[in-house]
């Protein structure tokens, strides 16, 4: 579960100072971009009242912000740029994200773009036919349950923005990861798995545009590398977590 916090700083800047204010924050943003505690930031201007601005900064945690960034040399340089506008702040608080979040229909999910439930069913059907004929992977999947392909189809569908069928019928991320415990998956096997499912995506007719395939492959790389880790001798069962939600060019927060 992420410890990230979102800081909102609301300003009221008179129109005759707005150009200088934006210029100051353009310079100050370099310090935010360089801060290891900063995930992202955005300065927005109100359309109904041009004097109102909101700066949104996502920090790795409130503690990292207050005890890390604010006590660093970067903060001194940041403050030097925007000090003249501190008196114009109307609110400055930290907020924790809630579970109420999502995306609107303006941007299709990867699930919808791929072709929905039928596309992922075709994908896993073609894929596991390949797996069972592959000399490197067939031993790993020996005794494959008949429903395995459909379960993986549900999993991928949910990851890419489809219905939460896997969570409702099988479990969350921890449940999927736990299936790899003790299996001793090798890097060579992982790469073969990734290559075969990409070939299966071609044969199953999934979209071939660069945007979709790059997001699709990004998840495959992320997920299979976790599988290798959790299949190792020192891995411990993970805590129960929700199924990851993958979008266009989006990945879970970096945790080194």
C-alpha positions in Angstrom: 0.0 0.0 0.0 1.5 3.3 -1.0 2.5 5.9 1.5 2.3 8.7 -1.0 0.7 12.0 0.0 -0.5 14.9 -2.2 0.2 18.5 -1.1 -2.1 21.2 -2.4 -1.0 24.8 -2.2 -3.7 27.3 -3.2 -2.6 30.8 -4.3 -4.4 34.1 -5.0 -2.2 36.1 -7.3 -3.3 39.5 -8.6 -3.4 39.7 -12.4 -0.6 42.2 -12.6 1.8 39.7 -10.8 0.7 36.6 -12.7 3.5 36.6 -15.3 6.2 37.0 -12.6 4.5 34.3 -10.5 4.5 31.8 -13.4 8.1 32.7 -14.3 9.2 32.1 -10.7 7.5 28.7 -10.5 9.0 27.7 -13.9 12.4 28.2 -12.3 11.4 26.7 -8.9 10.1 23.6 -10.7 13.7 22.6 -11.4 14.2 21.9 -7.7 11.0 19.8 -7.5 12.2 17.8 -10.6 15.5 17.1 -8.9 14.0 16.1 -5.5 14.0 12.3 -4.9 11.0 12.8 -2.6 8.9 14.3 -5.4 6.8 12.0 -7.5 5.2 14.6 -9.8 3.8 18.2 -9.7 1.5 20.5 -11.6 0.5 24.1 -11.3 -3.0 24.9 -12.6 -4.8 28.2 -13.1 -8.5 28.7 -12.5 -10.5 29.3 -15.6 -13.3 31.1 -13.9 -11.1 33.4 -11.9 -7.6 33.9 -13.3 -6.2 35.1 -9.9 -6.5 31.6 -8.4 -3.8 28.9 -8.8 -3.4 25.5 -7.3 0.0 23.7 -7.1 -0.3 20.0 -6.7 2.8 18.0 -5.6 2.8 14.3 -5.0 5.4 13.3 -2.4 6.7 9.9 -1.6 5.3 10.5 2.0 4.6 13.5 4.2 7.7 12.7 6.3 9.8 12.6 3.2 8.5 16.1 2.3 8.8 17.7 5.7 12.0 16.0 6.9 13.6 15.3 3.6 12.9 17.9 1.0 12.4 20.8 3.4 15.7 20.2 5.1 17.6 19.9 1.8 19.6 22.4 -0.2 17.0 22.0 -3.0 14.3 23.5 -0.7 16.4 26.5 0.0 16.7 27.1 -3.8 13.1 26.4 -4.3 12.0 28.8 -1.6 14.3 31.5 -2.9 12.4 31.5 -6.2 8.9 31.7 -4.7 9.4 33.5 -1.4 7.7 36.6 -2.7 4.4 34.7 -3.1 4.3 32.9 0.3 2.0 35.7 1.6 -0.5 34.9 -1.2 -1.0 31.3 -0.1 -4.6 30.6 1.0 -4.2 26.9 1.8 -1.2 24.5 2.1 -2.1 21.0 3.3 -1.3 17.4 2.7 -3.9 14.9 1.5 -4.0 11.2 1.4 -5.5 9.6 -1.7 -8.6 7.5 -1.1 -9.8 4.4 -3.0 -12.3 6.6 -5.0 -10.4 7.1 -8.2 -10.4 6.0 -11.8 -10.4 7.3 -15.4 -13.3 8.6 -17.5 -14.5 7.3 -20.9 -12.6 10.0 -22.7 -9.5 7.7 -22.7 -10.3 4.0 -23.5 -8.8 1.4 -21.2 -6.2 -0.9 -22.5 -8.8 -3.6 -22.0 -11.3 -1.9 -24.3 -8.6 -1.0 -26.9 -7.5 -4.6 -27.0 -11.0 -5.8 -27.8 -12.4 -6.7 -24.4 -13.1 -10.1 -22.9 -13.0 -12.0 -26.2 -9.6 -10.6 -27.1 -8.0 -11.8 -23.9 -9.7 -15.2 -24.1 -8.2 -15.6 -27.6 -4.8 -14.4 -26.4 -4.5 -16.9 -23.6 -5.9 -19.8 -25.6 -3.3 -19.2 -28.3 -0.6 -18.6 -25.8 -1.0 -21.8 -23.7 -1.1 -23.8 -26.9 2.3 -22.5 -27.6 3.5 -23.0 -24.0 2.6 -26.7 -23.9 4.6 -27.2 -27.2 7.6 -25.3 -25.9 10.5 -27.4 -24.7 11.6 -24.8 -22.1 8.2 -23.9 -20.7 6.2 -27.1 -21.0 7.8 -28.7 -17.9 6.9 -25.6 -15.9 3.2 -25.9 -16.8 3.0 -29.7 -16.6 -0.4 -30.8 -15.4 -1.9 -27.4 -16.4 -5.5 -27.1 -15.0 -8.1 -26.8 -17.8 -9.3 -23.5 -16.4 -5.8 -22.0 -16.2 -6.0 -20.1 -19.5 -9.4 -18.6 -18.6 -8.1 -17.5 -15.2 -5.1 -15.7 -16.8 -7.4 -14.1 -19.3 -9.5 -12.7 -16.4 -6.3 -11.6 -14.7 -5.0 -9.7 -17.7 -8.4 -8.2 -18.4 -8.6 -6.8 -14.9 -5.0 -5.5 -14.9 -5.7 -3.6 -18.2 -8.9 -2.0 -17.0 -11.6 -4.6 -17.5 -14.1 -6.0 -15.0 -12.8 -7.1 -11.6 -13.8 -10.8 -12.2 -10.5 -12.2 -11.1 -10.6 -10.3 -7.8 -14.2 -11.4 -7.2 -13.7 -15.0 -8.0 -10.0 -15.8 -7.4 -8.4 -13.2 -5.2 -6.1 -10.2 -5.5 -2.4 -9.6 -6.5 -1.1 -11.6 -3.5 -3.1 -14.6 -4.6 -1.6 -14.6 -8.1 1.9 -14.0 -6.8 1.6 -16.8 -4.3 1.1 -19.3 -7.1 4.7 -18.8 -8.2 6.2 -19.5 -4.8 8.9 -22.2 -4.9 8.7 -22.7 -8.6 12.3 -21.6 -9.3 11.5 -19.8 -12.5 14.7 -18.8 -14.4 15.4 -15.7 -16.3 15.6 -17.7 -19.6 12.1 -19.1 -18.9 10.8 -15.7 -18.1 12.1 -14.2 -21.4 10.6 -17.2 -23.3 7.2 -16.6 -21.6 7.3 -12.9 -22.6 8.3 -13.6 -26.2 5.6 -16.3 -26.6 2.8 -14.2 -25.3 3.9 -11.4 -27.7 3.7 -13.9 -30.6 0.3 -15.0 -29.3 -0.9 -11.4 -29.2 0.0 -11.1 -32.9 -1.9 -14.4 -33.8 -4.9 -13.5 -31.6 -5.2 -10.2 -33.4 -4.5 -7.8 -30.5 -3.8 -4.2 -31.6 -0.3 -3.6 -33.0 0.0 0.2 -32.5 3.1 1.3 -30.6 1.2 2.9 -27.7 -0.8 -0.3 -26.9 2.1 -2.7 -27.4 4.5 -0.7 -25.3 2.0 -0.6 -22.4 1.2 -4.3 -22.9 4.9 -5.2 -22.8 5.6 -3.0 -19.9 3.2 -5.0 -17.7 4.5 -8.3 -19.0 8.1 -7.3 -18.1 7.0 -6.0 -14.6 4.8 -8.9 -13.8 7.1 -11.7 -14.9 10.1 -10.2 -13.1 8.0 -10.2 -9.9 7.1 -13.8 -10.7 10.8 -14.7 -10.9 11.6 -13.0 -7.6 8.7 -14.7 -5.7 9.6 -18.0 -7.2 13.1 -17.9 -5.7 14.3 -19.7 -2.6 14.3 -16.7 -0.3 10.9 -15.2 -1.2 8.2 -14.8 1.4 4.5 -14.9 0.7 3.4 -11.3 -0.1 0.7 -9.4 1.7 -2.7 -9.4 0.2 -2.9 -6.5 -2.4 -5.3 -5.4 -5.1 -4.8 -6.4 -8.7 -2.5 -3.8 -10.2 -4.2 -1.3 -12.5 -2.2 -0.7 -15.7 -2.8 2.2 -18.1 -1.3 4.0 -21.0 2.3 4.6 -20.1 1.5 4.1 -16.5 3.3 1.9 -14.0 3.0 1.4 -10.2 5.0 3.9 -8.2 8.7 3.1 -8.2 10.0 1.4 -5.1 13.7 0.6 -5.3 
